[in-house]
């Protein structure tokens, strides 16, 4: 980015907030998938399938308290539905 004269629009570098969201998701993935299910796996295909199932659950089924106990998928869908209803193109 620096070589192309591009400036980051969000985030900070070199402090405790750098990559905090990504690290949180990685930690959840590790504890909920890797550590919990690893004894049942026989190979890489099992890890890939468990990962795909977890990502689907994480986005489409998991209820999130800070967005009104709906899934992230449902929250985003409602957001775009409201944009369309208010006449703003999504």
TORDREN-130087 format. One record per residue: chain; x, y, z of N, C-alpha, C, O in turn; residue number from 1. Coordinates in nm, 2 decimals. Layout:
residues N
<zaba chain="A" n_c1="X" n_c2="Y" n_c3="Z" ca_c1="X" ca_c2="Y" ca_c3="Z" c_c1="X" c_c2="Y" c_c3="Z" o_c1="X" o_c2="Y" o_c3="Z" resi="NUM"/>
...
end
This chain:
residues 90
<zaba chain="A" n_c1="0.08" n_c2="-0.12" n_c3="0.00" ca_c1="0.00" ca_c2="0.00" ca_c3="0.00" c_c1="0.09" c_c2="0.12" c_c3="0.00" o_c1="0.06" o_c2="0.22" o_c3="-0.07" resi="1"/>
<zaba chain="A" n_c1="0.19" n_c2="0.12" n_c3="0.08" ca_c1="0.28" ca_c2="0.24" ca_c3="0.09" c_c1="0.34" c_c2="0.27" c_c3="-0.05" o_c1="0.35" o_c2="0.39" o_c3="-0.08" resi="2"/>
<zaba chain="A" n_c1="0.39" n_c2="0.17" n_c3="-0.12" ca_c1="0.45" ca_c2="0.19" ca_c3="-0.25" c_c1="0.35" c_c2="0.25" c_c3="-0.35" o_c1="0.40" o_c2="0.31" o_c3="-0.44" resi="3"/>
<zaba chain="A" n_c1="0.23" n_c2="0.22" n_c3="-0.33" ca_c1="0.12" ca_c2="0.27" ca_c3="-0.42" c_c1="0.06" c_c2="0.40" c_c3="-0.38" o_c1="-0.04" o_c2="0.45" o_c3="-0.43" resi="4"/>
<zaba chain="A" n_c1="0.11" n_c2="0.46" n_c3="-0.27" ca_c1="0.06" ca_c2="0.58" ca_c3="-0.21" c_c1="-0.09" c_c2="0.57" c_c3="-0.16" o_c1="-0.17" o_c2="0.66" o_c3="-0.17" resi="5"/>
<zaba chain="A" n_c1="-0.12" n_c2="0.45" n_c3="-0.11" ca_c1="-0.25" ca_c2="0.42" ca_c3="-0.06" c_c1="-0.25" c_c2="0.43" c_c3="0.09" o_c1="-0.16" o_c2="0.37" o_c3="0.15" resi="6"/>
<zaba chain="A" n_c1="-0.35" n_c2="0.49" n_c3="0.14" ca_c1="-0.36" ca_c2="0.51" ca_c3="0.29" c_c1="-0.47" c_c2="0.42" c_c3="0.34" o_c1="-0.58" o_c2="0.43" o_c3="0.28" resi="7"/>
<zaba chain="A" n_c1="-0.45" n_c2="0.35" n_c3="0.45" ca_c1="-0.56" ca_c2="0.26" ca_c3="0.51" c_c1="-0.66" c_c2="0.36" c_c3="0.56" o_c1="-0.63" o_c2="0.46" o_c3="0.62" resi="8"/>
<zaba chain="A" n_c1="-0.79" n_c2="0.32" n_c3="0.54" ca_c1="-0.90" ca_c2="0.40" ca_c3="0.59" c_c1="-0.95" c_c2="0.36" c_c3="0.72" o_c1="-1.02" o_c2="0.44" o_c3="0.79" resi="9"/>
<zaba chain="A" n_c1="-0.92" n_c2="0.24" n_c3="0.77" ca_c1="-0.97" ca_c2="0.20" ca_c3="0.90" c_c1="-0.86" c_c2="0.12" c_c3="0.97" o_c1="-0.76" o_c2="0.07" o_c3="0.90" resi="10"/>
<zaba chain="A" n_c1="-0.87" n_c2="0.11" n_c3="1.10" ca_c1="-0.77" ca_c2="0.02" ca_c3="1.17" c_c1="-0.65" c_c2="0.10" c_c3="1.21" o_c1="-0.62" o_c2="0.21" o_c3="1.17" resi="11"/>
<zaba chain="A" n_c1="-0.57" n_c2="0.04" n_c3="1.30" ca_c1="-0.45" ca_c2="0.09" ca_c3="1.35" c_c1="-0.34" c_c2="-0.02" c_c3="1.34" o_c1="-0.37" o_c2="-0.13" o_c3="1.32" resi="12"/>
<zaba chain="A" n_c1="-0.22" n_c2="0.02" n_c3="1.35" ca_c1="-0.11" ca_c2="-0.07" ca_c3="1.34" c_c1="-0.02" c_c2="-0.06" c_c3="1.46" o_c1="0.01" o_c2="0.04" o_c3="1.52" resi="13"/>
<zaba chain="A" n_c1="0.02" n_c2="-0.18" n_c3="1.51" ca_c1="0.12" ca_c2="-0.19" ca_c3="1.62" c_c1="0.06" c_c2="-0.16" c_c3="1.76" o_c1="0.14" o_c2="-0.13" o_c3="1.85" resi="14"/>
<zaba chain="A" n_c1="-0.07" n_c2="-0.18" n_c3="1.78" ca_c1="-0.12" ca_c2="-0.17" ca_c3="1.91" c_c1="-0.22" c_c2="-0.29" c_c3="1.94" o_c1="-0.23" o_c2="-0.38" o_c3="1.85" resi="15"/>
<zaba chain="A" n_c1="-0.28" n_c2="-0.29" n_c3="2.05" ca_c1="-0.36" ca_c2="-0.40" ca_c3="2.09" c_c1="-0.49" c_c2="-0.42" c_c3="2.01" o_c1="-0.55" o_c2="-0.52" o_c3="2.02" resi="16"/>
<zaba chain="A" n_c1="-0.52" n_c2="-0.31" n_c3="1.93" ca_c1="-0.65" ca_c2="-0.32" ca_c3="1.85" c_c1="-0.62" c_c2="-0.37" c_c3="1.71" o_c1="-0.71" o_c2="-0.40" o_c3="1.64" resi="17"/>
<zaba chain="A" n_c1="-0.49" n_c2="-0.39" n_c3="1.68" ca_c1="-0.46" ca_c2="-0.44" ca_c3="1.54" c_c1="-0.50" c_c2="-0.58" c_c3="1.53" o_c1="-0.46" o_c2="-0.67" o_c3="1.60" resi="18"/>
<zaba chain="A" n_c1="-0.59" n_c2="-0.61" n_c3="1.43" ca_c1="-0.64" ca_c2="-0.74" ca_c3="1.40" c_c1="-0.73" c_c2="-0.80" c_c3="1.51" o_c1="-0.74" o_c2="-0.92" o_c3="1.52" resi="19"/>
<zaba chain="A" n_c1="-0.78" n_c2="-0.72" n_c3="1.60" ca_c1="-0.86" ca_c2="-0.78" ca_c3="1.72" c_c1="-0.97" c_c2="-0.86" c_c3="1.67" o_c1="-1.00" o_c2="-0.97" o_c3="1.73" resi="20"/>
<zaba chain="A" n_c1="-1.05" n_c2="-0.82" n_c3="1.57" ca_c1="-1.17" ca_c2="-0.89" ca_c3="1.53" c_c1="-1.12" c_c2="-1.03" c_c3="1.47" o_c1="-1.18" o_c2="-1.13" o_c3="1.50" resi="21"/>
<zaba chain="A" n_c1="-1.03" n_c2="-1.02" n_c3="1.38" ca_c1="-0.98" ca_c2="-1.15" ca_c3="1.32" c_c1="-0.92" c_c2="-1.24" c_c3="1.42" o_c1="-0.95" o_c2="-1.36" o_c3="1.41" resi="22"/>
<zaba chain="A" n_c1="-0.85" n_c2="-1.19" n_c3="1.52" ca_c1="-0.80" ca_c2="-1.28" ca_c3="1.62" c_c1="-0.91" c_c2="-1.34" c_c3="1.71" o_c1="-0.90" o_c2="-1.46" o_c3="1.75" resi="23"/>
<zaba chain="A" n_c1="-1.02" n_c2="-1.27" n_c3="1.73" ca_c1="-1.13" ca_c2="-1.32" ca_c3="1.81" c_c1="-1.20" c_c2="-1.43" c_c3="1.73" o_c1="-1.23" o_c2="-1.54" o_c3="1.79" resi="24"/>
<zaba chain="A" n_c1="-1.22" n_c2="-1.41" n_c3="1.60" ca_c1="-1.28" ca_c2="-1.52" ca_c3="1.52" c_c1="-1.19" c_c2="-1.64" c_c3="1.52" o_c1="-1.24" o_c2="-1.75" o_c3="1.53" resi="25"/>
<zaba chain="A" n_c1="-1.06" n_c2="-1.62" n_c3="1.50" ca_c1="-0.97" ca_c2="-1.73" ca_c3="1.49" c_c1="-0.97" c_c2="-1.81" c_c3="1.63" o_c1="-0.96" o_c2="-1.93" o_c3="1.63" resi="26"/>
<zaba chain="A" n_c1="-0.98" n_c2="-1.74" n_c3="1.74" ca_c1="-0.98" ca_c2="-1.80" ca_c3="1.87" c_c1="-1.11" c_c2="-1.89" c_c3="1.89" o_c1="-1.10" o_c2="-2.00" o_c3="1.94" resi="27"/>
<zaba chain="A" n_c1="-1.22" n_c2="-1.83" n_c3="1.84" ca_c1="-1.34" ca_c2="-1.91" ca_c3="1.85" c_c1="-1.34" c_c2="-2.03" c_c3="1.76" o_c1="-1.38" o_c2="-2.14" o_c3="1.81" resi="28"/>
<zaba chain="A" n_c1="-1.28" n_c2="-2.02" n_c3="1.64" ca_c1="-1.27" ca_c2="-2.13" ca_c3="1.55" c_c1="-1.18" c_c2="-2.24" c_c3="1.61" o_c1="-1.22" o_c2="-2.36" o_c3="1.61" resi="29"/>
<zaba chain="A" n_c1="-1.07" n_c2="-2.20" n_c3="1.67" ca_c1="-0.98" ca_c2="-2.29" ca_c3="1.73" c_c1="-1.05" c_c2="-2.37" c_c3="1.84" o_c1="-1.04" o_c2="-2.49" o_c3="1.85" resi="30"/>
<zaba chain="A" n_c1="-1.11" n_c2="-2.30" n_c3="1.93" ca_c1="-1.17" ca_c2="-2.36" ca_c3="2.05" c_c1="-1.30" c_c2="-2.44" c_c3="2.02" o_c1="-1.32" o_c2="-2.55" o_c3="2.08" resi="31"/>
<zaba chain="A" n_c1="-1.38" n_c2="-2.39" n_c3="1.92" ca_c1="-1.51" ca_c2="-2.46" ca_c3="1.89" c_c1="-1.49" c_c2="-2.57" c_c3="1.79" o_c1="-1.58" o_c2="-2.66" o_c3="1.78" resi="32"/>
<zaba chain="A" n_c1="-1.39" n_c2="-2.56" n_c3="1.70" ca_c1="-1.38" ca_c2="-2.66" ca_c3="1.60" c_c1="-1.25" c_c2="-2.75" c_c3="1.62" o_c1="-1.26" o_c2="-2.87" o_c3="1.63" resi="33"/>
<zaba chain="A" n_c1="-1.14" n_c2="-2.68" n_c3="1.61" ca_c1="-1.01" ca_c2="-2.76" ca_c3="1.61" c_c1="-1.00" c_c2="-2.84" c_c3="1.74" o_c1="-0.98" o_c2="-2.96" o_c3="1.74" resi="34"/>
<zaba chain="A" n_c1="-1.00" n_c2="-2.77" n_c3="1.86" ca_c1="-0.98" ca_c2="-2.84" ca_c3="1.99" c_c1="-1.09" c_c2="-2.94" c_c3="2.02" o_c1="-1.07" o_c2="-3.04" o_c3="2.08" resi="35"/>
<zaba chain="A" n_c1="-1.22" n_c2="-2.90" n_c3="1.99" ca_c1="-1.33" ca_c2="-2.98" ca_c3="2.02" c_c1="-1.35" c_c2="-3.10" c_c3="1.94" o_c1="-1.39" o_c2="-3.21" o_c3="1.99" resi="36"/>
<zaba chain="A" n_c1="-1.32" n_c2="-3.09" n_c3="1.81" ca_c1="-1.36" ca_c2="-3.20" ca_c3="1.72" c_c1="-1.24" c_c2="-3.28" c_c3="1.67" o_c1="-1.26" o_c2="-3.38" o_c3="1.60" resi="37"/>
<zaba chain="A" n_c1="-1.12" n_c2="-3.24" n_c3="1.70" ca_c1="-1.00" ca_c2="-3.30" ca_c3="1.63" c_c1="-0.98" c_c2="-3.45" c_c3="1.66" o_c1="-0.93" o_c2="-3.52" o_c3="1.57" resi="38"/>
<zaba chain="A" n_c1="-1.04" n_c2="-3.50" n_c3="1.76" ca_c1="-1.02" ca_c2="-3.64" ca_c3="1.79" c_c1="-1.10" c_c2="-3.73" c_c3="1.70" o_c1="-1.07" o_c2="-3.85" o_c3="1.68" resi="39"/>
<zaba chain="A" n_c1="-1.20" n_c2="-3.67" n_c3="1.63" ca_c1="-1.29" ca_c2="-3.75" ca_c3="1.54" c_c1="-1.24" c_c2="-3.75" c_c3="1.39" o_c1="-1.30" o_c2="-3.81" o_c3="1.31" resi="40"/>
<zaba chain="A" n_c1="-1.14" n_c2="-3.67" n_c3="1.37" ca_c1="-1.09" ca_c2="-3.65" ca_c3="1.23" c_c1="-0.99" c_c2="-3.76" c_c3="1.19" o_c1="-0.91" o_c2="-3.81" o_c3="1.26" resi="41"/>
<zaba chain="A" n_c1="-1.01" n_c2="-3.80" n_c3="1.06" ca_c1="-0.91" ca_c2="-3.90" ca_c3="1.00" c_c1="-0.82" c_c2="-3.84" c_c3="0.90" o_c1="-0.73" o_c2="-3.90" o_c3="0.85" resi="42"/>
<zaba chain="A" n_c1="-0.85" n_c2="-3.71" n_c3="0.86" ca_c1="-0.77" ca_c2="-3.65" ca_c3="0.76" c_c1="-0.81" c_c2="-3.51" c_c3="0.73" o_c1="-0.90" o_c2="-3.45" o_c3="0.79" resi="43"/>
<zaba chain="A" n_c1="-0.74" n_c2="-3.45" n_c3="0.63" ca_c1="-0.76" ca_c2="-3.31" ca_c3="0.59" c_c1="-0.91" c_c2="-3.28" c_c3="0.55" o_c1="-0.97" o_c2="-3.18" o_c3="0.58" resi="44"/>
<zaba chain="A" n_c1="-0.97" n_c2="-3.38" n_c3="0.48" ca_c1="-1.10" ca_c2="-3.36" ca_c3="0.43" c_c1="-1.20" c_c2="-3.34" c_c3="0.55" o_c1="-1.30" o_c2="-3.26" o_c3="0.54" resi="45"/>
<zaba chain="A" n_c1="-1.18" n_c2="-3.41" n_c3="0.66" ca_c1="-1.26" ca_c2="-3.39" ca_c3="0.78" c_c1="-1.25" c_c2="-3.25" c_c3="0.83" o_c1="-1.35" o_c2="-3.19" o_c3="0.88" resi="46"/>
<zaba chain="A" n_c1="-1.13" n_c2="-3.20" n_c3="0.84" ca_c1="-1.10" ca_c2="-3.06" ca_c3="0.88" c_c1="-1.17" c_c2="-2.96" c_c3="0.79" o_c1="-1.24" o_c2="-2.87" o_c3="0.84" resi="47"/>
<zaba chain="A" n_c1="-1.16" n_c2="-2.98" n_c3="0.66" ca_c1="-1.23" ca_c2="-2.89" ca_c3="0.57" c_c1="-1.38" c_c2="-2.89" c_c3="0.58" o_c1="-1.44" o_c2="-2.79" o_c3="0.58" resi="48"/>
<zaba chain="A" n_c1="-1.44" n_c2="-3.01" n_c3="0.60" ca_c1="-1.58" ca_c2="-3.02" ca_c3="0.61" c_c1="-1.63" c_c2="-2.95" c_c3="0.74" o_c1="-1.73" o_c2="-2.88" o_c3="0.75" resi="49"/>
<zaba chain="A" n_c1="-1.55" n_c2="-2.98" n_c3="0.85" ca_c1="-1.59" ca_c2="-2.92" ca_c3="0.98" c_c1="-1.58" c_c2="-2.77" c_c3="0.97" o_c1="-1.66" o_c2="-2.70" o_c3="1.03" resi="50"/>
<zaba chain="A" n_c1="-1.48" n_c2="-2.72" n_c3="0.90" ca_c1="-1.46" ca_c2="-2.57" ca_c3="0.89" c_c1="-1.58" c_c2="-2.51" c_c3="0.81" o_c1="-1.63" o_c2="-2.41" o_c3="0.85" resi="51"/>
<zaba chain="A" n_c1="-1.61" n_c2="-2.57" n_c3="0.70" ca_c1="-1.73" ca_c2="-2.52" ca_c3="0.62" c_c1="-1.86" c_c2="-2.52" c_c3="0.70" o_c1="-1.93" o_c2="-2.43" o_c3="0.69" resi="52"/>
<zaba chain="A" n_c1="-1.88" n_c2="-2.63" n_c3="0.78" ca_c1="-2.00" ca_c2="-2.64" ca_c3="0.86" c_c1="-2.00" c_c2="-2.53" c_c3="0.97" o_c1="-2.11" o_c2="-2.47" o_c3="0.99" resi="53"/>
<zaba chain="A" n_c1="-1.88" n_c2="-2.51" n_c3="1.03" ca_c1="-1.87" ca_c2="-2.40" ca_c3="1.13" c_c1="-1.90" c_c2="-2.26" c_c3="1.08" o_c1="-1.97" o_c2="-2.19" o_c3="1.14" resi="54"/>
<zaba chain="A" n_c1="-1.84" n_c2="-2.23" n_c3="0.96" ca_c1="-1.86" ca_c2="-2.10" ca_c3="0.90" c_c1="-2.00" c_c2="-2.08" c_c3="0.87" o_c1="-2.06" o_c2="-1.97" o_c3="0.89" resi="55"/>
<zaba chain="A" n_c1="-2.07" n_c2="-2.18" n_c3="0.81" ca_c1="-2.21" ca_c2="-2.17" ca_c3="0.78" c_c1="-2.29" c_c2="-2.14" c_c3="0.91" o_c1="-2.38" o_c2="-2.06" o_c3="0.91" resi="56"/>
<zaba chain="A" n_c1="-2.26" n_c2="-2.22" n_c3="1.01" ca_c1="-2.33" ca_c2="-2.20" ca_c3="1.14" c_c1="-2.30" c_c2="-2.06" c_c3="1.20" o_c1="-2.40" o_c2="-1.99" o_c3="1.24" resi="57"/>
<zaba chain="A" n_c1="-2.18" n_c2="-2.02" n_c3="1.19" ca_c1="-2.13" ca_c2="-1.89" ca_c3="1.25" c_c1="-2.21" c_c2="-1.78" c_c3="1.19" o_c1="-2.24" o_c2="-1.68" o_c3="1.25" resi="58"/>
<zaba chain="A" n_c1="-2.23" n_c2="-1.78" n_c3="1.06" ca_c1="-2.29" ca_c2="-1.67" ca_c3="0.98" c_c1="-2.44" c_c2="-1.68" c_c3="0.97" o_c1="-2.51" o_c2="-1.58" o_c3="0.97" resi="59"/>
<zaba chain="A" n_c1="-2.50" n_c2="-1.80" n_c3="0.97" ca_c1="-2.64" ca_c2="-1.82" ca_c3="0.94" c_c1="-2.73" c_c2="-1.86" c_c3="1.05" o_c1="-2.85" o_c2="-1.85" o_c3="1.05" resi="60"/>
<zaba chain="A" n_c1="-2.67" n_c2="-1.92" n_c3="1.16" ca_c1="-2.75" ca_c2="-1.98" ca_c3="1.27" c_c1="-2.72" c_c2="-1.92" c_c3="1.40" o_c1="-2.81" o_c2="-1.89" o_c3="1.48" resi="61"/>
<zaba chain="A" n_c1="-2.60" n_c2="-1.89" n_c3="1.43" ca_c1="-2.55" ca_c2="-1.84" ca_c3="1.56" c_c1="-2.63" c_c2="-1.71" c_c3="1.59" o_c1="-2.63" o_c2="-1.62" o_c3="1.51" resi="62"/>
<zaba chain="A" n_c1="-2.69" n_c2="-1.70" n_c3="1.71" ca_c1="-2.75" ca_c2="-1.58" ca_c3="1.75" c_c1="-2.65" c_c2="-1.49" c_c3="1.82" o_c1="-2.58" o_c2="-1.53" o_c3="1.91" resi="63"/>
<zaba chain="A" n_c1="-2.66" n_c2="-1.36" n_c3="1.78" ca_c1="-2.56" ca_c2="-1.27" ca_c3="1.84" c_c1="-2.63" c_c2="-1.16" c_c3="1.92" o_c1="-2.72" o_c2="-1.09" o_c3="1.87" resi="64"/>
<zaba chain="A" n_c1="-2.59" n_c2="-1.15" n_c3="2.05" ca_c1="-2.66" ca_c2="-1.07" ca_c3="2.14" c_c1="-2.66" c_c2="-0.92" c_c3="2.10" o_c1="-2.76" o_c2="-0.85" o_c3="2.13" resi="65"/>
<zaba chain="A" n_c1="-2.55" n_c2="-0.87" n_c3="2.05" ca_c1="-2.54" ca_c2="-0.73" ca_c3="2.02" c_c1="-2.62" c_c2="-0.68" c_c3="1.90" o_c1="-2.63" o_c2="-0.56" o_c3="1.87" resi="66"/>
<zaba chain="A" n_c1="-2.67" n_c2="-0.77" n_c3="1.82" ca_c1="-2.75" ca_c2="-0.74" ca_c3="1.71" c_c1="-2.90" c_c2="-0.79" c_c3="1.72" o_c1="-2.96" o_c2="-0.82" o_c3="1.62" resi="67"/>
<zaba chain="A" n_c1="-2.94" n_c2="-0.80" n_c3="1.84" ca_c1="-3.08" ca_c2="-0.84" ca_c3="1.87" c_c1="-3.11" c_c2="-0.98" c_c3="1.87" o_c1="-3.22" o_c2="-1.02" o_c3="1.84" resi="68"/>
<zaba chain="A" n_c1="-3.01" n_c2="-1.07" n_c3="1.90" ca_c1="-3.03" ca_c2="-1.21" ca_c3="1.90" c_c1="-3.08" c_c2="-1.27" c_c3="1.77" o_c1="-3.17" o_c2="-1.35" o_c3="1.77" resi="69"/>
<zaba chain="A" n_c1="-3.02" n_c2="-1.22" n_c3="1.66" ca_c1="-3.05" ca_c2="-1.28" ca_c3="1.53" c_c1="-2.91" c_c2="-1.32" c_c3="1.48" o_c1="-2.81" o_c2="-1.28" o_c3="1.53" resi="70"/>
<zaba chain="A" n_c1="-2.91" n_c2="-1.40" n_c3="1.37" ca_c1="-2.78" ca_c2="-1.44" ca_c3="1.31" c_c1="-2.72" c_c2="-1.32" c_c3="1.23" o_c1="-2.80" o_c2="-1.23" o_c3="1.19" resi="71"/>
<zaba chain="A" n_c1="-2.59" n_c2="-1.32" n_c3="1.21" ca_c1="-2.53" ca_c2="-1.21" ca_c3="1.13" c_c1="-2.59" c_c2="-1.21" c_c3="0.99" o_c1="-2.61" o_c2="-1.10" o_c3="0.93" resi="72"/>
<zaba chain="A" n_c1="-2.62" n_c2="-1.33" n_c3="0.93" ca_c1="-2.68" ca_c2="-1.34" ca_c3="0.80" c_c1="-2.82" c_c2="-1.26" c_c3="0.80" o_c1="-2.85" o_c2="-1.19" o_c3="0.71" resi="73"/>
<zaba chain="A" n_c1="-2.90" n_c2="-1.29" n_c3="0.90" ca_c1="-3.04" ca_c2="-1.23" ca_c3="0.91" c_c1="-3.02" c_c2="-1.08" c_c3="0.93" o_c1="-3.10" o_c2="-1.00" o_c3="0.88" resi="74"/>
<zaba chain="A" n_c1="-2.93" n_c2="-1.04" n_c3="1.02" ca_c1="-2.91" ca_c2="-0.90" ca_c3="1.04" c_c1="-2.88" c_c2="-0.82" c_c3="0.91" o_c1="-2.93" o_c2="-0.71" o_c3="0.89" resi="75"/>
<zaba chain="A" n_c1="-2.78" n_c2="-0.88" n_c3="0.84" ca_c1="-2.74" ca_c2="-0.81" ca_c3="0.71" c_c1="-2.86" c_c2="-0.81" c_c3="0.61" o_c1="-2.88" o_c2="-0.72" o_c3="0.54" resi="76"/>
<zaba chain="A" n_c1="-2.93" n_c2="-0.92" n_c3="0.61" ca_c1="-3.05" ca_c2="-0.93" ca_c3="0.52" c_c1="-3.15" c_c2="-0.82" c_c3="0.55" o_c1="-3.20" o_c2="-0.75" o_c3="0.46" resi="77"/>
<zaba chain="A" n_c1="-3.18" n_c2="-0.80" n_c3="0.68" ca_c1="-3.27" ca_c2="-0.70" ca_c3="0.72" c_c1="-3.22" c_c2="-0.56" c_c3="0.68" o_c1="-3.30" o_c2="-0.47" o_c3="0.64" resi="78"/>
<zaba chain="A" n_c1="-3.09" n_c2="-0.54" n_c3="0.70" ca_c1="-3.03" ca_c2="-0.41" ca_c3="0.66" c_c1="-3.05" c_c2="-0.38" c_c3="0.51" o_c1="-3.10" o_c2="-0.27" o_c3="0.48" resi="79"/>
<zaba chain="A" n_c1="-3.02" n_c2="-0.48" n_c3="0.43" ca_c1="-3.04" ca_c2="-0.45" ca_c3="0.28" c_c1="-3.19" c_c2="-0.45" c_c3="0.24" o_c1="-3.22" o_c2="-0.37" o_c3="0.15" resi="80"/>
<zaba chain="A" n_c1="-3.27" n_c2="-0.52" n_c3="0.31" ca_c1="-3.42" ca_c2="-0.51" ca_c3="0.28" c_c1="-3.47" c_c2="-0.37" c_c3="0.32" o_c1="-3.55" o_c2="-0.31" o_c3="0.24" resi="81"/>
<zaba chain="A" n_c1="-3.42" n_c2="-0.31" n_c3="0.43" ca_c1="-3.46" ca_c2="-0.18" ca_c3="0.47" c_c1="-3.41" c_c2="-0.08" c_c3="0.37" o_c1="-3.48" o_c2="0.02" o_c3="0.34" resi="82"/>
<zaba chain="A" n_c1="-3.29" n_c2="-0.09" n_c3="0.32" ca_c1="-3.23" ca_c2="0.00" ca_c3="0.22" c_c1="-3.32" c_c2="0.00" c_c3="0.09" o_c1="-3.35" o_c2="0.10" o_c3="0.04" resi="83"/>
<zaba chain="A" n_c1="-3.36" n_c2="-0.12" n_c3="0.05" ca_c1="-3.45" ca_c2="-0.13" ca_c3="-0.07" c_c1="-3.58" c_c2="-0.07" c_c3="-0.04" o_c1="-3.64" o_c2="0.00" o_c3="-0.13" resi="84"/>
<zaba chain="A" n_c1="-3.64" n_c2="-0.09" n_c3="0.07" ca_c1="-3.77" ca_c2="-0.03" ca_c3="0.11" c_c1="-3.77" c_c2="0.12" c_c3="0.12" o_c1="-3.86" o_c2="0.18" o_c3="0.08" resi="85"/>
<zaba chain="A" n_c1="-3.65" n_c2="0.17" n_c3="0.16" ca_c1="-3.64" ca_c2="0.32" ca_c3="0.17" c_c1="-3.60" c_c2="0.38" c_c3="0.04" o_c1="-3.59" o_c2="0.51" o_c3="0.04" resi="86"/>
<zaba chain="A" n_c1="-3.59" n_c2="0.30" n_c3="-0.06" ca_c1="-3.56" ca_c2="0.36" ca_c3="-0.19" c_c1="-3.41" c_c2="0.38" c_c3="-0.22" o_c1="-3.37" o_c2="0.44" o_c3="-0.33" resi="87"/>
<zaba chain="A" n_c1="-3.32" n_c2="0.33" n_c3="-0.14" ca_c1="-3.18" ca_c2="0.33" ca_c3="-0.16" c_c1="-3.14" c_c2="0.20" c_c3="-0.22" o_c1="-3.17" o_c2="0.10" o_c3="-0.17" resi="88"/>
<zaba chain="A" n_c1="-3.07" n_c2="0.21" n_c3="-0.34" ca_c1="-3.02" ca_c2="0.09" ca_c3="-0.40" c_c1="-2.91" c_c2="0.03" c_c3="-0.32" o_c1="-2.82" o_c2="0.09" o_c3="-0.27" resi="89"/>
<zaba chain="A" n_c1="-2.92" n_c2="-0.10" n_c3="-0.31" ca_c1="-2.82" ca_c2="-0.18" ca_c3="-0.23" c_c1="-2.70" c_c2="-0.21" c_c3="-0.32" o_c1="-2.61" o_c2="-0.27" o_c3="-0.27" resi="90"/>
end
